[in-house]
């Protein structure tokens, strides 16, 4: 999830040790995460697990997220589709659907035309990020490494094949095949391969940063922390500070040739979730939590325009959120699947209503309708081969149950029935998650 060029709203909550929902894409009541001062091993009950709308980022004109109040996010999304012609980016195809009111909506997706068949391999380039938290005096409070999670991520269903009703495939490929099951040729696949960690970087987070709020430069606490039930440090990072870091790391990786236009480019963080400022920034954590987003970097000064499809997601340890489905690679699967269905963050849809609550949205972000459900995850158990000390493959294998997220299919967004997807589904792999198409947003 993702996302777009939009005005920013900073939501101020006058409360002590209480915060509201901060889904940077729309306000929704979902699973909830606890103030940094709360007891260890208790799920956080004052934050919701959400995903952010990130604007496309110009590599020649970086956004100053700490001082530009017009940059960032909004729950009211209006998208004007741009043509895919005259760009240099990863493999993509175009299509369209007709909504229930007779309007035609065009879209572009990762891969190649399903009707023509073909296996598309898209390189995936990860930057693994360690987080260092500083005390107010500049000393180190904690170092939070991503290393313990790298092997699991690389062996997760996002990059390894598992058995689904549409084949023995990677997770996002399975979702796409379900969408186009009755139009595709059997050999049609979109694979993320090869998958490489191309760089390790460290983000050092000061205790306080200066943030422009309503035109006033304001000192704001940049992080809070707690401990998950498995003993890992969970970081709640100021969203504007994080966005600044994401932009800087991305531009540096592009300039160094580590992120490329033909690849899916990702930042992997360890238990790092984003919050917005509160009315009393040094007392409480603000609205929380963003778990990930996808967007593009681009250079609009040249033609054809280069576009780097990119995103961020965090490994999620148990006990972070009260909804026990929000685990391990759920945020990563959410963002990868959305990047497949909306790589250039410009696919519009009829405005649709979330299946829980009253919020509405108008884009082809396939993870968003499901994340509000009580059970968004689709557990997948995979064997993980242990590496021996010499760097070769050992004989012992362990298994791990991952929790990728069920996705809404493009048929759900058309607001029409029946669905021409796999088995008439509107969601996948759990075809019961969304039993009917989206309801239109009340005007």
C-alpha positions as CSV (number, residue, x, y, z in Angstrom):
1,X,0.0,0.0,0.0
2,X,1.4,2.9,-1.1
3,X,1.2,6.0,-2.3
4,X,0.3,9.2,-4.1
5,X,0.7,13.0,-4.5
6,X,-1.6,14.5,-2.0
7,X,-1.9,17.2,0.6
8,X,-1.0,16.3,4.1
9,X,-3.1,16.5,7.2
10,X,-1.5,16.4,10.7
11,X,-4.1,15.1,13.2
12,X,-3.7,16.5,16.7
13,X,-5.2,14.5,19.5
14,X,-5.5,16.2,22.9
15,X,-5.3,13.2,25.1
16,X,-3.0,11.5,27.6
17,X,-1.6,8.1,26.6
18,X,-4.4,7.7,24.0
19,X,-4.1,8.0,20.2
20,X,-6.5,7.4,17.3
21,X,-6.3,5.7,14.0
22,X,-3.7,6.9,11.6
23,X,-4.2,5.0,8.4
24,X,-2.6,7.4,6.1
25,X,-4.8,6.3,3.4
26,X,-8.1,6.5,5.2
27,X,-9.4,6.5,8.8
28,X,-10.3,2.9,9.8
29,X,-10.6,1.0,13.0
30,X,-8.4,-2.0,12.7
31,X,-6.2,-4.1,15.0
32,X,-4.6,-2.1,17.7
33,X,-0.7,-1.9,19.0
34,X,0.5,0.5,23.5
35,X,2.2,3.5,24.6
36,X,6.0,3.3,24.8
37,X,5.7,3.3,28.6
38,X,3.4,0.2,28.7
39,X,4.5,-3.1,30.1
40,X,6.6,-5.5,28.1
41,X,4.9,-8.5,26.5
42,X,1.5,-6.8,26.3
43,X,0.1,-6.0,22.9
44,X,-0.3,-2.3,22.2
45,X,-4.0,-1.3,22.6
46,X,-3.7,2.4,21.4
47,X,-2.6,2.1,17.8
48,X,-4.0,0.7,14.6
49,X,-2.1,-1.2,12.0
50,X,-2.3,0.9,8.8
51,X,-0.5,1.7,5.6
52,X,0.5,5.1,4.2
53,X,-0.1,7.0,1.0
54,X,3.3,8.1,-0.2
55,X,3.5,10.7,-3.0
56,X,5.7,9.9,-6.1
57,X,9.2,11.2,-5.3
58,X,11.2,13.3,-7.7
59,X,14.9,12.4,-7.5
60,X,15.9,15.9,-8.7
61,X,13.6,17.7,-6.2
62,X,13.5,15.9,-2.9
63,X,10.6,16.6,-0.5
64,X,11.6,18.1,2.8
65,X,9.1,16.1,4.9
66,X,10.1,17.8,8.1
67,X,9.3,21.3,6.8
68,X,7.0,20.9,3.8
69,X,3.5,20.6,5.3
70,X,2.0,20.1,1.8
71,X,3.8,16.9,1.4
72,X,2.5,13.5,2.4
73,X,-0.8,11.9,2.9
74,X,-4.6,12.2,2.7
75,X,-7.6,10.0,3.0
76,X,-9.3,11.7,0.0
77,X,-7.6,10.3,-3.0
78,X,-8.2,11.7,-6.5
79,X,-6.0,10.1,-9.2
80,X,-5.6,11.2,-12.8
81,X,-4.1,8.2,-14.7
82,X,-1.0,8.9,-16.7
83,X,0.0,6.9,-19.8
84,X,2.5,4.2,-19.5
85,X,4.1,5.3,-22.8
86,X,7.4,7.2,-22.6
87,X,8.6,5.7,-19.4
88,X,11.5,3.4,-18.5
89,X,10.5,1.0,-15.7
90,X,9.8,-2.6,-14.8
91,X,7.8,-4.9,-17.1
92,X,4.1,-3.8,-17.2
93,X,0.9,-4.3,-19.1
94,X,-2.3,-2.3,-19.4
95,X,-5.9,-3.2,-19.2
96,X,-9.3,-1.8,-18.2
97,X,-12.6,-2.7,-16.6
98,X,-16.1,-1.3,-16.8
99,X,-17.7,-0.3,-13.5
100,X,-21.3,-0.9,-12.4
101,X,-22.3,2.6,-13.6
102,X,-20.8,2.0,-17.1
103,X,-17.5,4.0,-16.7
104,X,-14.3,2.6,-18.1
105,X,-11.2,2.5,-15.8
106,X,-7.8,1.9,-17.2
107,X,-5.0,0.3,-15.2
108,X,-1.4,-0.8,-15.5
109,X,0.1,-3.8,-13.7
110,X,3.4,-5.5,-13.3
111,X,4.3,-8.3,-15.7
112,X,3.1,-9.1,-19.2
113,X,-0.3,-9.5,-20.8
114,X,-1.9,-12.7,-19.3
115,X,-3.7,-13.5,-22.6
116,X,-0.3,-13.8,-24.3
117,X,1.3,-16.0,-21.7
118,X,4.9,-15.6,-20.7
119,X,6.9,-15.8,-17.5
120,X,8.2,-12.5,-16.4
121,X,11.1,-12.4,-13.9
122,X,11.4,-9.1,-12.1
123,X,14.7,-8.5,-10.1
124,X,14.0,-7.6,-6.5
125,X,16.6,-5.4,-4.7
126,X,16.3,-5.0,-0.9
127,X,18.1,-2.6,1.3
128,X,18.2,-3.9,4.9
129,X,18.1,-1.2,7.5
130,X,19.3,-1.3,11.1
131,X,17.8,1.3,13.5
132,X,19.7,3.1,16.2
133,X,17.7,5.0,18.8
134,X,19.4,7.9,20.6
135,X,18.7,9.3,24.0
136,X,18.2,13.0,24.5
137,X,21.9,13.5,25.4
138,X,22.9,11.8,22.2
139,X,24.0,8.5,23.7
140,X,22.7,5.2,22.2
141,X,19.5,3.9,23.8
142,X,19.2,0.8,21.6
143,X,20.4,-0.7,18.4
144,X,17.7,-2.6,16.5
145,X,19.2,-4.9,13.9
146,X,17.3,-6.2,10.9
147,X,19.7,-9.2,10.5
148,X,17.7,-11.7,12.6
149,X,14.8,-11.4,10.1
150,X,16.6,-11.3,6.8
151,X,16.7,-15.1,6.3
152,X,13.0,-15.5,7.1
153,X,12.1,-12.7,4.7
154,X,14.1,-14.1,1.9
155,X,12.5,-17.5,2.5
156,X,8.9,-16.2,2.8
157,X,6.1,-16.8,0.4
158,X,6.8,-13.4,-1.2
159,X,9.9,-14.9,-2.8
160,X,9.5,-18.7,-2.4
161,X,6.9,-20.9,-4.1
162,X,4.1,-22.4,-2.1
163,X,1.0,-24.4,-3.0
164,X,-2.2,-22.4,-3.8
165,X,-5.4,-23.3,-5.6
166,X,-4.0,-21.6,-8.7
167,X,-0.6,-23.3,-8.7
168,X,2.7,-23.8,-7.0
169,X,3.9,-20.2,-7.2
170,X,5.0,-17.1,-5.3
171,X,2.3,-15.2,-3.3
172,X,1.8,-12.1,-5.5
173,X,1.9,-14.3,-8.6
174,X,-0.9,-16.4,-7.1
175,X,-3.1,-13.3,-6.5
176,X,-2.5,-12.1,-10.1
177,X,-3.3,-15.6,-11.5
178,X,-6.5,-15.7,-9.6
179,X,-7.5,-12.3,-11.1
180,X,-6.8,-13.4,-14.6
181,X,-7.4,-17.1,-14.3
182,X,-10.0,-17.2,-17.1
183,X,-8.0,-15.0,-19.4
184,X,-4.4,-16.2,-18.8
185,X,-2.4,-18.9,-20.5
186,X,-1.1,-21.6,-18.2
187,X,2.5,-20.5,-18.5
188,X,1.7,-16.9,-17.4
189,X,3.6,-15.9,-14.3
190,X,5.2,-12.8,-12.8
191,X,8.1,-13.8,-10.5
192,X,10.2,-11.8,-8.2
193,X,13.7,-13.2,-9.0
194,X,16.5,-12.9,-8.4
195,X,16.1,-11.5,-4.9
196,X,19.1,-9.8,-3.4
197,X,20.0,-7.7,-0.4
198,X,22.0,-5.1,-2.2
199,X,23.0,-2.9,0.8
200,X,22.9,-2.7,4.6
201,X,22.4,0.8,6.0
202,X,21.8,2.3,9.4
203,X,19.2,4.9,10.3
204,X,20.0,6.8,13.5
205,X,17.0,8.4,15.1
206,X,17.5,11.4,17.4
207,X,15.3,11.7,20.5
208,X,13.9,15.0,19.2
209,X,13.6,16.5,15.8
210,X,12.3,19.9,14.7
211,X,9.1,19.6,12.6
212,X,7.1,22.4,11.0
213,X,3.5,22.2,12.3
214,X,1.0,24.8,11.1
215,X,3.9,27.1,10.1
216,X,5.7,26.8,13.5
217,X,9.0,24.9,14.0
218,X,8.2,22.5,16.8
219,X,10.4,20.1,18.7
220,X,8.8,16.7,18.4
221,X,9.9,13.4,19.9
222,X,11.1,11.1,17.0
223,X,10.7,7.7,18.5
224,X,9.1,5.5,21.2
225,X,9.8,1.8,21.8
226,X,8.5,-1.3,23.6
227,X,9.3,-5.0,23.6
228,X,7.4,-7.7,21.7
229,X,6.4,-11.0,23.2
230,X,9.5,-12.7,21.6
231,X,11.8,-10.2,23.2
232,X,12.5,-8.0,20.1
233,X,12.5,-4.2,20.3
234,X,9.6,-2.5,18.6
235,X,10.2,1.0,17.3
236,X,7.5,3.6,16.8
237,X,9.2,6.3,14.5
238,X,7.9,9.8,13.7
239,X,6.4,9.5,10.2
240,X,7.8,12.7,8.8
241,X,11.4,11.8,9.9
242,X,11.0,8.3,8.4
243,X,9.8,9.7,5.1
244,X,12.8,11.9,5.0
245,X,15.1,8.9,5.5
246,X,13.2,6.8,3.0
247,X,13.6,9.6,0.4
248,X,17.3,10.0,1.1
249,X,18.2,6.3,1.1
250,X,16.2,5.8,-2.1
251,X,17.9,8.6,-4.0
252,X,21.3,7.4,-2.8
253,X,20.6,3.9,-3.9
254,X,19.4,5.1,-7.4
255,X,22.5,7.3,-7.8
256,X,24.7,4.3,-6.8
257,X,23.0,2.0,-9.3
258,X,21.7,-0.3,-6.4
259,X,18.1,0.4,-7.2
260,X,17.2,0.1,-10.9
261,X,14.2,0.9,-13.1
262,X,13.7,-2.7,-14.1
263,X,13.5,-3.9,-10.5
264,X,11.2,-3.9,-7.5
265,X,13.1,-1.9,-4.9
266,X,12.4,-2.3,-1.2
267,X,13.5,-1.1,2.2
268,X,13.3,-3.8,4.9
269,X,13.0,-2.6,8.5
270,X,12.9,-4.5,11.8
271,X,9.7,-3.9,13.8
272,X,9.5,-0.3,12.8
273,X,6.1,1.4,12.6
274,X,5.3,5.1,12.0
275,X,3.3,7.6,13.9
276,X,2.2,11.2,13.4
277,X,2.7,14.0,16.0
278,X,0.3,14.4,18.9
279,X,-0.7,17.7,20.6
280,X,1.8,17.0,23.4
281,X,4.7,15.4,21.4
282,X,7.1,14.9,24.3
283,X,4.4,13.2,26.4
284,X,2.5,10.9,24.1
285,X,3.0,9.1,20.8
286,X,0.7,10.5,18.1
287,X,-1.6,8.6,15.8
288,X,-0.2,5.2,14.9
289,X,0.8,3.0,13.1
290,X,1.8,2.9,9.5
291,X,3.3,-0.5,8.6
292,X,4.3,0.1,5.0
293,X,3.8,1.9,1.7
294,X,4.8,1.6,-2.0
295,X,5.5,4.5,-4.4
296,X,7.7,5.5,-7.2
297,X,10.8,7.6,-7.6
298,X,11.0,9.3,-10.9
299,X,12.9,11.9,-12.9
300,X,10.3,14.2,-14.7
301,X,13.1,16.3,-16.3
302,X,13.9,13.7,-18.9
303,X,12.0,11.7,-21.6
304,X,11.4,8.9,-21.6
305,X,10.8,9.2,-17.8
306,X,12.6,6.7,-15.6
307,X,10.5,5.3,-12.8
308,X,11.8,3.2,-9.9
309,X,9.1,1.2,-8.2
310,X,9.9,1.2,-4.5
311,X,8.4,0.6,-1.1
312,X,9.0,0.0,2.6
313,X,7.7,-2.7,4.9
314,X,8.6,-3.9,8.4
315,X,9.0,-7.4,9.8
316,X,6.4,-7.7,12.6
317,X,7.1,-9.7,15.7
318,X,4.3,-11.3,17.8
319,X,2.5,-9.3,20.4
320,X,3.0,-6.0,18.6
321,X,-0.7,-5.7,17.7
322,X,-3.8,-7.2,19.4
323,X,-4.9,-8.7,16.1
324,X,-2.7,-11.8,16.1
325,X,-2.9,-12.0,12.3
326,X,-0.6,-9.0,12.0
327,X,2.7,-10.9,12.0
328,X,6.0,-11.4,10.2
329,X,5.7,-10.7,6.5
330,X,2.0,-9.5,6.4
331,X,3.1,-5.9,5.7
332,X,5.6,-6.9,3.0
333,X,3.0,-9.1,1.2
334,X,0.5,-6.3,1.4
335,X,2.9,-3.8,-0.3
336,X,4.3,-6.3,-2.9
337,X,0.8,-7.3,-4.0
338,X,-0.3,-3.7,-4.3
339,X,2.8,-2.9,-6.3
340,X,1.9,-5.7,-8.7
341,X,-1.6,-4.3,-9.1
342,X,-0.7,-0.6,-9.0
343,X,3.0,-0.2,-9.7
344,X,2.9,3.5,-10.7
345,X,0.3,4.4,-8.0
346,X,-2.1,5.9,-10.5
347,X,-4.8,3.2,-11.0
348,X,-8.2,4.8,-10.3
349,X,-11.3,2.9,-9.4
350,X,-14.9,3.9,-8.6
351,X,-14.9,5.1,-5.0
352,X,-15.5,2.1,-2.8
353,X,-16.5,1.6,0.8
354,X,-14.4,-0.4,3.2
355,X,-16.1,-3.6,4.3
356,X,-15.7,-2.5,7.9
357,X,-16.5,1.1,9.0
358,X,-17.6,4.0,6.9
359,X,-14.4,5.1,5.2
360,X,-14.1,5.3,1.4
361,X,-11.3,5.2,-1.1
362,X,-10.9,5.3,-4.9
363,X,-7.8,3.4,-6.1
364,X,-6.7,-0.1,-6.9
365,X,-4.9,-0.8,-3.7
366,X,-5.6,-4.5,-3.3
367,X,-4.5,-4.9,0.3
368,X,-6.5,-2.1,1.9
369,X,-10.0,-3.6,1.8
370,X,-8.8,-6.8,3.6
371,X,-6.6,-5.3,6.2
372,X,-9.7,-4.0,8.1
373,X,-11.1,-7.6,8.5
374,X,-10.7,-9.6,11.7
375,X,-8.5,-12.2,9.9
376,X,-6.6,-10.7,7.0
377,X,-3.8,-13.2,7.0
378,X,-3.6,-16.4,5.0
379,X,-1.1,-18.6,6.9
380,X,1.5,-20.4,4.7
381,X,4.0,-22.9,6.2
382,X,7.3,-23.3,4.4
383,X,10.5,-25.2,4.9
384,X,13.5,-23.1,5.5
385,X,16.9,-24.7,4.7
386,X,19.6,-23.9,7.2
387,X,22.9,-22.5,6.0
388,X,26.0,-24.2,7.2
389,X,29.0,-22.2,8.5
390,X,30.9,-22.4,5.2
391,X,28.1,-20.6,3.4
392,X,26.8,-23.7,1.7
393,X,23.4,-25.3,2.3
394,X,23.1,-27.6,5.4
395,X,21.0,-30.7,5.6
396,X,18.8,-29.6,8.4
397,X,15.6,-27.8,7.6
398,X,13.2,-25.9,9.8
399,X,9.6,-24.8,9.0
400,X,8.0,-21.5,9.7
401,X,4.4,-20.4,9.4
402,X,4.2,-17.1,7.6
403,X,1.2,-14.7,7.5
404,X,0.9,-13.1,4.1
405,X,-2.3,-11.0,3.7
406,X,-5.3,-12.0,1.6
407,X,-5.8,-9.5,-1.2
408,X,-8.9,-8.0,-2.9
409,X,-9.0,-8.9,-6.6
410,X,-9.5,-6.3,-9.3
411,X,-13.0,-7.8,-9.7
412,X,-13.9,-6.5,-6.3
413,X,-13.2,-2.9,-7.3
414,X,-15.5,-3.0,-10.4
415,X,-18.5,-3.2,-8.0
416,X,-20.1,-5.7,-10.4
417,X,-21.1,-9.3,-10.1
418,X,-20.5,-12.1,-10.9
419,X,-16.7,-12.1,-10.8
420,X,-14.8,-13.6,-13.7
421,X,-11.8,-14.4,-11.5
422,X,-10.9,-17.8,-10.2
423,X,-14.0,-19.6,-8.9
424,X,-15.9,-16.4,-9.1
425,X,-13.8,-14.9,-6.2
426,X,-13.4,-11.3,-5.1
427,X,-10.4,-12.0,-2.8
428,X,-7.5,-14.5,-2.8
429,X,-6.1,-16.8,-1.4
430,X,-9.0,-16.7,1.1
431,X,-11.9,-16.5,-1.3
432,X,-14.4,-16.1,1.6
433,X,-12.8,-12.9,2.9
434,X,-14.7,-10.7,0.5
435,X,-17.8,-12.7,-0.6
436,X,-19.2,-9.9,-2.8
437,X,-17.9,-6.9,-4.7
438,X,-17.3,-3.5,-3.2
439,X,-20.2,-1.3,-2.2
440,X,-20.1,2.1,-3.8
441,X,-19.1,5.0,-1.6
442,X,-22.2,7.2,-0.6
443,X,-22.1,10.4,-2.5
